[in-house]
């Protein structure tokens, strides 16, 4: 009898908390041996550097979404993982915030692997405080919601009970098959996320829809640190047209490295973990901005005008 290796897909629109959820899973004392595949939209590899590598094997697929150009890379990566499947208890695939999760399902259905890779659950994280903005900017947010087996209403601490009730009702209309739970900081019991067998392969599903280019990405590498407050001011000026800002950054006069997250008007600055510091290297900042009409020269010009560089 062939070995079965469960695969959990973690998806959700930009800034919904996917990496936080995966780190929560990896650092819990469950004793499971897990491999993690991280896909991000952009070339700088910021997301992959934020995964806790002490608790799992991490493979990065950069600069593409799993529903199109990276699908072949995903199949190759999963084949390598499956060949060593006896040493693992499960696989987690984190899609980029711009990917249709059913692209992963297609790879699992049509791929040939050394052991049976079985889809256990598609988990879609929802930013409870920024739900309408996600749907308004990208049809892929809709695809992620309708493709879910489990909907996690994350950042529940940022909204009131009435908003959560309304979100549940709206999500029930969009996807009546999926269960839904609420969470703050993506903190959920691992037993609710892994080994659940929530995915029903008999459930009718639509065709995979490819990335449409409705969200653009701009990436910038700076060779020197940035000024702290001007950098925050610059990020605030982008809040009207940037869906997401993610950066690894050093500030002038400070040798420490930080992770910056900007979603809408919310800004978050935390110390960078070891892998992120290594990814930053001797650079001053690695910056990825996702939104409307953006390019790297526009990003650099804004930083100059704010006096950040």
N, C-alpha and C positions, 0 to 999 in steps of 0.2 A: 504494500500500500504506500503510495507516494506521500511524502511529508507535505503538510499544509502550513503555509506561513501567512498569517493574517496581515493585511495592509490597511492602515488607517490614513485617510486623506484629510488634511487640515486645510481649509480654505476660508475665504472671507475677504471683504474689500479692504482697501488700503487703510492701515491703522486700526484694524479691528482687534488685534491682540493675538495673532497666530503664533508669533515667536514666543510671547509670554506663556501661552498655553503649553507649547512644546517644552520649554524649559521647566515648567511646573511638572510635567510628566516625567522628564528625565531625572529630576532631582528628588523625586519621591522614593521612598525606600521599598519599592515593590519587588525588586530582585529580577525584573525582566531584562533580557538582553535585547536591545533595540537598535535598529539602523535608522538613520534619518536622512532623507533626501530633501534638500532645500533648493527651491527655484525662486529666482528674483528677477525683476525687470530692470536691467541696468548692468553695467560692466564692472562695478567697483566691489562687489561681493560683501556689502555691509551686512545684510541679513544673515548670511552664513556664519559670519564671525561672531554673531550674538548668541548662537546656540551653545549650550553648555556641553563642551566636548569631553569632559571628564566622565560623562554618564552615557555616552552613545557614540556610535560611528556616524560621522557626518559627511555627506557628499553634496557638493554644490553644483547646480546647473544655472549658469548666469546668462543674462542678456537674451531673454526670450520667455514666452509663456508655454506651458505644457500642452496647450491645445494646438500648437502649430510647430514652429521651428525646432523646439526642444523635444518633441515627442520621440524622435529617434534616439536622442541622448538618454532620455528617461528609460526607454526599453533596454538599452545597453547597460545602464547603471543597475536596473532591477535584475537583469540577467546575472550580473556579477554578484549582486547580493544573494540571489537565489542559489548560486553555485556553492555558497558558504552557509546555506540556510540552516544546517544542523546546529550552527553556533548561535542562532538567533531565536528569539521568541516572537518577534514582530517587526514590521517596517512602518515608519511614519513618513508620508510624503507631504511636505508643506508647499502648496502652490504659491505663486506670486499673487498679489492682490488684484492682478489683471487677467487671471487665467480662469477659463471655464473648467471646473473640476472634472467634468466628464471626459476630458482628454486623457486623464489618468485611467479612468474606467476603460476607455478604448484600448489602451496599452495592455491592461491586465487581461482583457477579453481576448485580444488577438495575438498576444505575445506567446512565445514558447520558452518555458523556463525549466531549470533543473528540478525545481519543486513547485508545487501548486501555490501560486500567489493568489490569495483569496481576499477580495475586498470585504473588510469587516464593517467599515462605517465611513461615510463622508460627513465630517464635522464642519459646519459653517459658522464662523464667528460673526456676530452682528455688533457693530458699534452702536449701543443703545442711545448715545448722546449725539450721534451724527448720522442716523439712519437715512433720513431723507436726502442729505447731501450725496451719499453714495449712490442711491438709486437715480438721482437727477443727473449724475455725471457719466454713468456707464451702464450699458445693458449687461455687462459682465456681472455686475452686482446682483442683478435679477437672476442670471444663470446660476450663480453660486447659491442663492436662496432656494431656488426650485430644485437644484440637484442634491440638496442635503438630506441626510438621514437623521441628523441631530442638529438642531439650531441652538447655539449658545448666545443668549442675549448678554453680552459682556458689557463691562463698565456700568453695571446696574446702579452702582453707588453714585453715579453722576446725574441720575434722573429720578423723578418721583414715581410713586406707585401707579398713579393714573397713566403716566407715559408708558410704563411697562405693560400695563393691561392693554393699552391701545396697540402697542407693538405686537403683543401676542396675538391679538385679533387679526391684525394685518398679515402677520406671517402665516397664520392658519389658513387664510384665504389663498395666499401664494403657494403654500405647500401643506396640504392636509395630511400627507404621509409622514412627515417628520415630527419627532418629539422635540420639545423645547424646554430649556432650562435657563435660569439666570445665573450670572456670576459677576464678581468684582475681581479685577486683576487676573481673570481667567482661572481662578482657584476652584477647581472641581475635583472630586475623588477620581482617582485613576480608573477605578472599576466602572465608572460611568462613561469612560472615554475609550478604553481598550478592551478587546475581547467581548464586545457586546453583541456581535452578529446582527447589528441593526439593518445592514443593507439587505434588501430583498432583490435578488437578481431577476425575479419574475416581474418586478414592477416596470410598466411601460416607461420608456424614456425617450426624450428627443435626441436628435443628432447633435453631435458636438458642434458648437459655434466657435469659429476662430476669432482671435483677437482682431478687432476692427480698426485699431489705430486712433480711436476716439480720445485716448489719453496718451500724451507724449511724455517722454522722459528726457531730462537734462542732467548730465553728470559733470562734475568738476573736481579736479585735484589741485589743491593749493600747496605750494612748497614751504609756506611759513604760517605760523599761528595767526589767528584772527583776534580782533579786539572783541571782548566779551559782550558788552552792552550794545555796541553797533551791530554785532552779528544777530542778536536777538531782535533788534529793531528791524533789520533786513528781513528776517523770517516773518515778522508781523506784517510787513508791507506786501508779502506774497500770499497772505492768508486768504485773500479774496479769489485768487485764481489757481493756487496750488492745492491739490488734494492731499498731498503728503510731502513732507520734507524729512529726510533721514540723513544724518551726518555723523561721522566720527571726527572729532575736532579737538584741537589744542588751542588754548587761549593765551594771549600775550602775557608773559611773566609767570606762567604756570606750566610746570612740566607734566602735569597730569593730562590724561586723555578722557574725553567724555563722549557719550552717545546723546545726540540731540534728536528728538522726535517732535515734529510739528504736524498736527491734524486739525485743519480748520484754524480756529483761533487758539487752540490749546497747544502749549509748549511744554516739553518735558526734557530735563537735562539730568543724566545719571552718569556715574563713573563707568568707564569702559571696562568690560571684562578682559582677561588676558588675551584671548584670540583676537579681539577687536583692536587692542593695542598693537598686537603683532601685525595685523592687517594695515593699520595706519602707518606703521614704520616710522620713517623720518619725516613724513609729510606733515603739513600743518592741519589739513582738513581733507576729508573725502565727503563730497556732498552729492546726494541724489534728490532731485525734485521731480515730482510727477504731477501733471496738471494739464492745462490747456496749451496755448501756443508758447512753448518754451524752448530755449536752446542754451547751450553752455555760455555763450558770449553774453546773453541776457542776464544769466545768473551772476556772472563775474562783474558785469556792469553795475548791477544792483548792490553788490557787496562793496564796490568802490564808492558808489554814491553815498552809501551809509557810513563810510569810513571804517568798515570792518577789515579791509585789507589795503 
